[in-house]
């Protein structure tokens, strides 16, 4: 049995939650439980979930926003208590076809892997790749880079099954024993980087992560966090970046990464992608990450 975990925060905005729930309810194979963990939403999401009456669905309403990683880890405890063999984490700003959840579990078992993700495309441009495989690149500041991001699917030669060093937490299925062996997600990361942190731990433990490119999930990118260049996103991404690099790559590489990160932030301001006040959020993220 598969426990599907999604963490909500103000998910009634931007037409997020209802289409996601419709995708879940449409699943033909019903050997799953959907667990919704709400992080103290203020837009009526909690009230909506209290009244939710859908099959195979449970709800946890947190009194405070504990963050994405900790919310997901609440799902692990729930899954264990319900005898689950697999656990799937999925953003609720996604939509997918009526067989994806079961197909991910089947493919994971066929590959004898520890974790599996599908091909993830942009919701608004399903012919363009958002995630297929991932890697960590020094020249880009050791960010979890999405290989081929933004490219047309037909332009990228893809095997049915691809091994990957990094997998996005947007939509990922684990063998529950493998996930529990890693002690779940690192709760120092409020949002962002918890997936990169976990992938590093899995690689060190010899665990295997694969992508099944025959399966597809469509992602409404950054809708739930206010966009990639909101003050919230800049701060938490930068903070998590510093924690990750500091822990895994040492002081010299961390210093280099700070320089790369600053150059990219300034360039984004020059290009008009980020407002100049975003540099304050960037600086706060650097300081907190180095000392957090």
Secondary structure, 3 states (H helix, E strand, C coil): CEEEEEEECCCCHHHCHHHHHHHHHCCCCCCEEEEEEEECCCCCHHHHHHCCCCCCEEEEEECCCCCHHHHHHHHHHHHHHCCCCEEEEECCCEEECCCHHHHHHHHHHHHCCCEEEEEEEECCCCCEEEECEEEEEHHHCCEEEEECCCCEHHHCCCCCEEECCCCCCCEEEEEHHHHHHCCCCCCCCCCCCHHHHHHHHHHHCCCCEEEEEEEEEEECCCHHHCCCCCHHHHHHHHHHHHHHHHHHHHHHHHHHHHHHHHHHHHHHHHCCCCCCCHHHHHHHHHHHHHHC
